[in-house]
């Protein structure tokens, strides 16, 4: 018996090893494929870093490269010539992003939860109005008049926050996520005497953390990358977010380096152009590169669960 069992065991080991050997080439192929995809994704970032530290003359003569031919900090010296502008831009952007994400996430989750409740009387009407804004809008001029002339939000921090407080696409995405929650949980909370606000804050929101974190990250990126609202409604330099500050610097460079904009006796050939553009992109995207890993574990799950309604 022992000899037979041993022989059977010995007979099974080669089969397992054979299955492993069959899987190994496919695993290697998948790993190589994923590595190539990761390389394609990271090469543009490496190129941006290299260009920002490159000499403008080298970029004009030799083009872009992953490794700079000559290390040059001219672009960063120009950007940080007046550090108070950059520091002020970071302060405004951080404040707007933090406060705006909180306000927008609260408004978005509240509306989405109401729309996910089919027992709500005006569920269909409000859903129609939310969806309608994805197709039609009032236009730029009425929107500008509403924000600046009627609400009097011009040159205030709220002009950078309230226009993005409610996004129809995020509302519909979160509504679908909330609909995945079993309604029996809410019914049992009602039976235990819980009210709507307590159910929303203590039951629904904790169970919907992946979807909320996903939408929160998208809202955060919207506020951080925005310069359009500052261009429309902000005239005070102290209220310029980082993106608007960098945009103004880039516009000044383009103006000074244009052949017809300035007299010929002024020398502006030493001004950075492409390397300054990439340095600004790096300064603007840098903070979000450190924030994204904290949301990564929720991001894929939140999109896949909330995007498909079963």
C-alpha positions as CSV (number, residue, x, y, z in Angstrom):
1,X,0.0,0.0,0.0
2,X,2.7,2.4,1.0
3,X,4.7,1.5,-2.2
4,X,1.6,2.1,-4.4
5,X,0.7,5.4,-2.7
6,X,4.3,6.5,-3.1
7,X,4.3,5.5,-6.8
8,X,1.0,7.3,-7.3
9,X,2.4,10.4,-5.5
10,X,5.4,10.3,-7.7
11,X,3.2,10.0,-10.7
12,X,1.2,13.1,-9.8
13,X,4.2,15.4,-9.2
14,X,5.4,15.4,-12.9
15,X,1.8,16.2,-13.9
16,X,1.8,19.3,-11.6
17,X,5.2,20.3,-12.8
18,X,4.0,19.9,-16.4
19,X,1.1,22.2,-15.8
20,X,3.4,24.7,-14.2
21,X,5.7,24.5,-17.2
22,X,2.8,25.1,-19.5
23,X,1.8,28.2,-17.6
24,X,5.2,29.7,-17.4
25,X,5.7,30.8,-21.0
26,X,2.2,32.5,-21.0
27,X,3.0,34.3,-17.7
28,X,6.3,35.5,-19.1
29,X,4.4,36.8,-22.2
30,X,1.8,38.6,-20.1
31,X,4.5,40.1,-17.9
32,X,6.4,41.4,-20.9
33,X,3.3,42.8,-22.4
34,X,2.4,44.6,-19.2
35,X,5.9,45.9,-18.8
36,X,5.8,47.4,-22.3
37,X,2.5,49.1,-21.5
38,X,3.9,50.5,-18.3
39,X,7.0,51.7,-20.2
40,X,4.8,53.4,-22.8
41,X,2.9,55.1,-20.0
42,X,6.0,56.3,-18.1
43,X,8.1,57.4,-21.0
44,X,6.1,60.6,-21.6
45,X,6.6,61.6,-17.9
46,X,10.3,60.9,-18.1
47,X,10.5,62.9,-21.3
48,X,8.7,65.9,-19.6
49,X,11.2,65.7,-16.7
50,X,14.2,65.6,-19.2
51,X,12.9,68.5,-21.3
52,X,12.4,70.7,-18.3
53,X,16.0,70.2,-17.3
54,X,17.3,70.6,-20.9
55,X,18.9,73.5,-22.6
56,X,16.5,75.4,-25.0
57,X,19.2,75.4,-27.7
58,X,19.7,71.7,-27.5
59,X,15.9,71.1,-27.9
60,X,15.9,73.3,-31.0
61,X,18.9,71.6,-32.5
62,X,18.5,67.9,-31.4
63,X,14.9,67.6,-30.4
64,X,13.5,65.8,-27.4
65,X,15.3,63.0,-25.6
66,X,14.9,61.0,-22.4
67,X,18.3,62.1,-21.1
68,X,19.2,65.8,-21.3
69,X,22.4,66.6,-23.2
70,X,23.3,69.5,-20.9
71,X,21.7,70.0,-17.5
72,X,20.1,73.5,-17.5
73,X,17.9,75.0,-14.8
74,X,17.0,78.2,-16.8
75,X,13.3,77.2,-16.9
76,X,13.1,76.7,-13.2
77,X,15.0,79.9,-12.5
78,X,12.5,81.9,-14.7
79,X,9.5,80.3,-13.0
80,X,10.9,80.8,-9.5
81,X,12.2,84.3,-10.2
82,X,9.4,85.6,-8.0
83,X,8.6,82.6,-5.6
84,X,5.7,84.4,-4.0
85,X,3.6,84.0,-7.1
86,X,4.2,80.2,-7.2
87,X,3.7,79.9,-3.4
88,X,0.5,81.9,-3.6
89,X,-0.7,79.8,-6.5
90,X,-0.1,76.6,-4.6
91,X,-1.9,78.0,-1.6
92,X,-5.0,79.0,-3.6
93,X,-5.0,75.7,-5.5
94,X,-4.8,73.6,-2.4
95,X,-7.5,75.6,-0.7
96,X,-9.8,75.5,-3.7
97,X,-9.2,71.8,-4.3
98,X,-9.8,70.8,-0.7
99,X,-12.8,73.0,-0.1
100,X,-14.2,72.4,-3.6
101,X,-13.9,68.6,-3.3
102,X,-15.7,68.6,0.0
103,X,-18.5,70.8,-1.2
104,X,-18.9,69.1,-4.6
105,X,-18.7,65.6,-3.1
106,X,-21.4,66.4,-0.5
107,X,-23.7,67.9,-3.2
108,X,-23.0,65.1,-5.6
109,X,-23.6,62.3,-3.1
110,X,-26.7,63.9,-1.7
111,X,-28.4,64.3,-5.1
112,X,-27.2,60.9,-6.3
113,X,-28.6,59.2,-3.2
114,X,-32.0,60.8,-3.7
115,X,-32.1,59.8,-7.3
116,X,-31.2,56.2,-6.4
117,X,-34.3,56.0,-4.2
118,X,-37.2,54.8,-6.5
119,X,-39.6,55.4,-3.6
120,X,-38.9,59.2,-3.9
121,X,-41.9,61.0,-5.5
122,X,-39.9,63.3,-7.8
123,X,-37.3,60.7,-8.8
124,X,-38.0,60.7,-12.5
125,X,-38.4,64.5,-12.9
126,X,-35.1,65.3,-11.2
127,X,-33.3,62.6,-13.1
128,X,-34.5,64.1,-16.3
129,X,-33.3,67.6,-15.3
130,X,-29.9,66.2,-14.4
131,X,-29.6,64.2,-17.6
132,X,-30.8,67.2,-19.6
133,X,-27.8,69.3,-18.5
134,X,-25.5,66.7,-20.2
135,X,-27.0,67.6,-23.5
136,X,-27.9,71.3,-23.4
137,X,-26.7,74.3,-21.4
138,X,-27.4,78.0,-21.3
139,X,-24.2,79.1,-22.9
140,X,-21.1,81.0,-21.8
141,X,-22.6,84.5,-21.7
142,X,-25.7,83.7,-19.5
143,X,-23.5,81.6,-17.3
144,X,-21.0,84.5,-16.9
145,X,-23.8,86.9,-16.2
146,X,-25.2,84.6,-13.5
147,X,-21.9,84.1,-11.7
148,X,-20.7,87.7,-12.0
149,X,-23.7,90.0,-12.2
150,X,-26.4,88.2,-10.2
151,X,-24.5,86.1,-7.7
152,X,-21.7,88.6,-7.4
153,X,-19.0,85.9,-7.0
154,X,-16.4,87.7,-9.2
155,X,-13.0,88.1,-7.5
156,X,-13.9,85.7,-4.7
157,X,-12.8,82.2,-3.9
158,X,-16.3,80.9,-4.4
159,X,-16.1,81.7,-8.1
160,X,-13.6,78.9,-8.3
161,X,-15.6,76.4,-6.3
162,X,-19.4,76.7,-6.8
163,X,-19.5,76.4,-10.7
164,X,-18.2,72.9,-10.4
165,X,-20.2,72.0,-7.2
166,X,-22.6,69.7,-9.1
167,X,-21.5,67.6,-12.1
168,X,-24.3,65.7,-13.9
169,X,-22.0,62.9,-15.0
170,X,-20.7,62.3,-11.5
171,X,-24.2,62.4,-10.1
172,X,-25.4,59.7,-12.5
173,X,-22.4,57.5,-11.9
174,X,-22.8,57.7,-8.1
175,X,-26.6,57.1,-8.5
176,X,-25.9,53.8,-10.2
177,X,-23.4,52.9,-7.5
178,X,-26.0,53.6,-4.8
179,X,-28.6,51.5,-6.6
180,X,-26.3,48.5,-6.0
181,X,-26.9,48.7,-2.3
182,X,-29.6,46.3,-1.1
183,X,-32.8,48.3,-0.3
184,X,-33.5,45.8,2.5
185,X,-30.7,47.4,4.6
186,X,-32.4,50.8,4.4
187,X,-35.8,49.2,5.3
188,X,-34.3,47.5,8.3
189,X,-32.8,50.8,9.4
190,X,-36.3,52.4,9.2
191,X,-37.7,49.6,11.3
192,X,-35.0,50.3,13.9
193,X,-36.1,53.9,14.1
194,X,-33.3,55.5,12.0
195,X,-34.0,58.7,10.0
196,X,-33.0,59.5,6.5
197,X,-30.0,61.6,7.5
198,X,-28.7,59.0,9.8
199,X,-29.1,56.3,7.2
200,X,-27.3,58.4,4.6
201,X,-24.3,59.4,6.8
202,X,-23.9,56.2,8.9
203,X,-25.0,53.5,6.5
204,X,-25.0,54.5,2.8
205,X,-21.8,56.6,2.8
206,X,-19.6,54.0,4.5
207,X,-20.9,51.2,2.3
208,X,-20.2,53.3,-0.8
209,X,-16.6,54.3,0.0
210,X,-15.1,52.9,-3.3
211,X,-17.5,54.8,-5.5
212,X,-17.2,58.0,-3.4
213,X,-13.4,57.8,-3.4
214,X,-13.4,57.4,-7.2
215,X,-15.7,60.4,-7.8
216,X,-13.7,62.3,-5.1
217,X,-10.5,61.8,-7.1
218,X,-12.1,62.9,-10.3
219,X,-13.5,66.0,-8.7
220,X,-10.1,66.7,-7.1
221,X,-8.5,66.6,-10.5
222,X,-11.1,68.9,-11.9
223,X,-10.5,71.6,-9.3
224,X,-6.7,71.2,-9.4
225,X,-6.3,71.4,-13.2
226,X,-8.8,74.2,-13.7
227,X,-7.6,77.6,-14.9
228,X,-10.7,78.5,-16.9
229,X,-12.7,79.9,-14.0
230,X,-9.9,82.1,-12.8
231,X,-9.5,83.4,-16.4
232,X,-13.2,84.4,-16.5
233,X,-13.9,85.6,-13.0
234,X,-10.7,86.5,-11.2
235,X,-8.7,89.7,-11.6
236,X,-6.8,89.7,-8.3
237,X,-3.4,88.1,-8.7
238,X,-3.6,87.0,-5.1
239,X,-6.5,84.7,-6.0
240,X,-4.9,83.1,-9.0
241,X,-4.6,79.3,-8.6
242,X,-1.4,77.6,-9.7
243,X,-2.7,76.7,-13.1
244,X,-3.7,80.3,-13.9
245,X,-0.3,81.6,-12.6
246,X,1.6,79.2,-14.8
247,X,-0.7,80.0,-17.8
248,X,0.1,83.7,-17.3
249,X,3.8,83.0,-17.2
250,X,3.6,80.9,-20.4
251,X,1.6,83.7,-22.1
252,X,4.3,86.2,-21.2
253,X,7.0,84.0,-22.6
254,X,5.1,83.6,-25.9
255,X,4.5,87.3,-26.1
256,X,8.1,88.2,-25.4
257,X,9.5,85.7,-27.9
258,X,7.2,86.6,-30.8
259,X,9.1,88.4,-33.5
260,X,6.6,91.2,-33.9
261,X,5.6,91.8,-30.3
262,X,8.8,93.7,-29.1
263,X,11.4,96.0,-30.6
264,X,14.4,94.3,-32.3
265,X,17.0,95.9,-29.9
266,X,15.6,93.9,-26.9
267,X,17.3,90.4,-26.5
268,X,14.9,87.7,-25.5
269,X,16.5,84.8,-27.1
270,X,17.6,83.4,-23.7
271,X,14.1,83.1,-22.5
272,X,13.0,79.5,-22.0
273,X,10.2,78.2,-24.2
274,X,9.7,74.4,-24.5
275,X,11.7,73.6,-21.3
276,X,9.6,76.2,-19.4
277,X,6.4,74.6,-20.7
278,X,7.4,71.2,-19.5
279,X,8.7,72.5,-16.2
280,X,5.3,74.1,-15.6
281,X,3.5,70.9,-16.5
282,X,5.7,69.1,-14.0
283,X,5.0,71.6,-11.3
284,X,1.3,71.4,-12.0
285,X,1.0,67.6,-12.1
286,X,3.5,66.8,-9.4
287,X,1.2,67.0,-6.3
288,X,-1.5,64.8,-8.0
289,X,1.1,62.1,-8.7
290,X,1.5,61.7,-5.0
291,X,-2.2,61.8,-4.2
292,X,-3.3,59.2,-6.7
293,X,-1.7,56.2,-5.0
294,X,-3.9,56.7,-1.9
295,X,-7.0,56.4,-4.1
296,X,-5.7,53.6,-6.4
297,X,-7.2,50.7,-4.4
298,X,-10.7,52.3,-4.6
299,X,-10.4,53.6,-8.2
300,X,-10.8,50.5,-10.3
301,X,-13.4,49.0,-8.0
302,X,-15.4,52.2,-7.9
303,X,-15.5,52.5,-11.7
304,X,-16.4,48.9,-12.4
305,X,-19.1,48.6,-9.8
306,X,-20.7,51.9,-10.4
307,X,-20.5,52.0,-14.2
308,X,-22.6,48.9,-14.9
309,X,-26.1,48.3,-13.6
310,X,-27.0,44.7,-13.3
